[in-house]
Amino acid sequence: MRVKTALRLHSQPARLLCYAPASTASTAAPNTIVSALADDILASDATMDGCMPPTAYNSNYHHRISRQQSGASTLLLALFVVAILVTSIVAVLLGHKLGYQSGYYSQASKNKQVIENSEQATTELKDLRISNKVLANTAATAKQELTISLKNLDELRQSKQELEVESKQVAQLNEFYADFISEKGGMPLQVLGAKIEPLPENAFEYGFDVGMLSKDATAKNLTAVLTLQNKDDFVEVPLDPARFSIQGIVRIRGRFVMPAGFKPLQVKLSLKAGNEEVEQLYNWTVGAMVDSMPLSLMDLPEVDQSPIGSEKLANINKKNPQ
């Protein structure tokens, strides 16, 4: 009996086609991240010797998709947190910079104002020092002037005392001479000095020193008349006063205004005291106006009462003494 041996062929399990469900592909299309993940999974599965069953494949696929989505969500959350942190840090840095700049400029403005105030205070202090120095110098000068003034005052006081003593001595000497002359018969009435000087506004100033001592050593009434004469006319000059009491020396002083158009040739002074009369005649030889003389009589000082010296006689020549 022939036995035939037949080879038994073991059946190989059919290789499952690798495919991606249409529903998955269609759902992954809108989401690019999910589509990319699906392509990676399919590519990795295609290299395998065989494909998993559709049920296992779908379960594994959805599991991977869930993990990828969870990782993407975590990544997005982390990116969001990082963005918030970066934004916060930038905001903090920007706020710190702006606050620093604001504070810096504010402090710089305050420092500038403080410096300006300090410079102004320094300038004022320098001015005060200068003023203090000037006042100190002024005070020192005033003190020196006060010392000099007090010294001059003491000297003037001493000079005054000396002059008072000297005046008393002169008065005593004059009284002695007057008594002596009276005992010798007295001194007749006479003119001791005379002057006429030009003034502004066609005015003139006259002055006469008259002396007399009676035999009985008593004062006598003196009457004086001053007359200006030319060839055809004369003008009497009003004297103020016109009467005096003479016992020694009398000084006749005054001013008059020359009448318009009158040109005197002579001046006559008539004096009468007691029983004595004197007429003194002078040629009119008054000189021109002095250059340094004031322009108005109002600017002139009072009439000088000092004695008339011998040099004044040159202005008026005595012609006929009596």
ABEGO torsion letter per residue (X at the ends): XBBBBBBBBBBBBBBBBBBBBAAAAAAAAABAAAAAAAAAAAAAAAABABBBBAAAAAAAAAAAAAAAAAAAAAAAAAAAAAAAAAAAAAAAAAAAAAAAAAAAAAAAAAAAAAAAAAAAAAAAAAAAAAAAAAAAAAAAAAAAAAAAAAAAAAAAAAAAAAAAAAAAAAAAAAAAAAAAAAAAGEBBBBBABBBBBBBBGGBBBBBBBBBBBBAAGBBBBBBBBBBBBBAABBBBBBBOBABBBBBEBBBBBEBBBBBBGBBBABBBBBBBBEABBBBBBBBBABBBBBAABBABAAABBBBBABBBBAAAAAABBBABBX
